[in-house]
Amino acid sequence: MRRTYTITELSSEFGVTLRTIRFYEEQGMLSPARQGRSRVYAARDRVRLKLILRGKRLGLSLSEIAEIIDLYEVARDESSQALTLLNKLSTRKKQLIQQREDIEQVMHDIEQLEQYCHSVLQPPGLRADCA
């Protein structure tokens, strides 16, 4: 017998809202079966949800995540998917490195401004010469 999941079970397992899961359905990334008014998710949907959430955590866009997941459907082996993922991860890594450098520069600027403000706020007799 195939294991199936309810939307509530997936929501609880992955710590996401029902609305989030429904959104991924609307985007065509999940496709549960219906039993009356209830959604029934197969193991495939569970894996896809796990991959979607991992991709989001890595900062990939939904279209990038969908592209990678869809490669599973058409690829005869995993090499094309791995190559696509590797390229996207490389791009994302470069973005994060740049963001880290930008943050370090901003932190340095803030520290300099804090020092200036502290020097201005010291009483006149204790102030070091700032010229």
CORTA-V368248 format. One record per residue. RES is the residue in three letters. PSI is psi in whole degrees, 0 to 359 (NA if undefined). Layout:
# CORTA-V368248
res->(RES:RES)
psi->(PSI:PSI)
This chain:
# CORTA-V368248
res->(MET:ARG:ARG:THR:TYR:THR:ILE:THR:GLU:LEU:SER:SER:GLU:PHE:GLY:VAL:THR:LEU:ARG:THR:ILE:ARG:PHE:TYR:GLU:GLU:GLN:GLY:MET:LEU:SER:PRO:ALA:ARG:GLN:GLY:ARG:SER:ARG:VAL:TYR:ALA:ALA:ARG:ASP:ARG:VAL:ARG:LEU:LYS:LEU:ILE:LEU:ARG:GLY:LYS:ARG:LEU:GLY:LEU:SER:LEU:SER:GLU:ILE:ALA:GLU:ILE:ILE:ASP:LEU:TYR:GLU:VAL:ALA:ARG:ASP:GLU:SER:SER:GLN:ALA:LEU:THR:LEU:LEU:ASN:LYS:LEU:SER:THR:ARG:LYS:LYS:GLN:LEU:ILE:GLN:GLN:ARG:GLU:ASP:ILE:GLU:GLN:VAL:MET:HIS:ASP:ILE:GLU:GLN:LEU:GLU:GLN:TYR:CYS:HIS:SER:VAL:LEU:GLN:PRO:PRO:GLY:LEU:ARG:ALA:ASP:CYS:ALA)
psi->(136:137:132:166:148:165:325:319:315:319:314:315:318:359:36:163:161:321:321:314:318:323:315:329:312:328:356:13:338:145:81:156:167:138:96:237:358:146:139:117:134:171:325:317:321:314:316:318:318:317:321:312:324:316:318:318:327:351:15:152:163:323:323:317:315:318:315:315:318:334:330:323:323:339:139:335:178:0:320:321:317:320:316:314:316:317:317:321:321:315:315:320:318:319:316:322:316:318:319:318:318:317:318:320:316:318:319:315:317:316:320:317:323:316:317:313:319:321:324:324:350:147:149:323:338:353:133:153:119:9:NA)
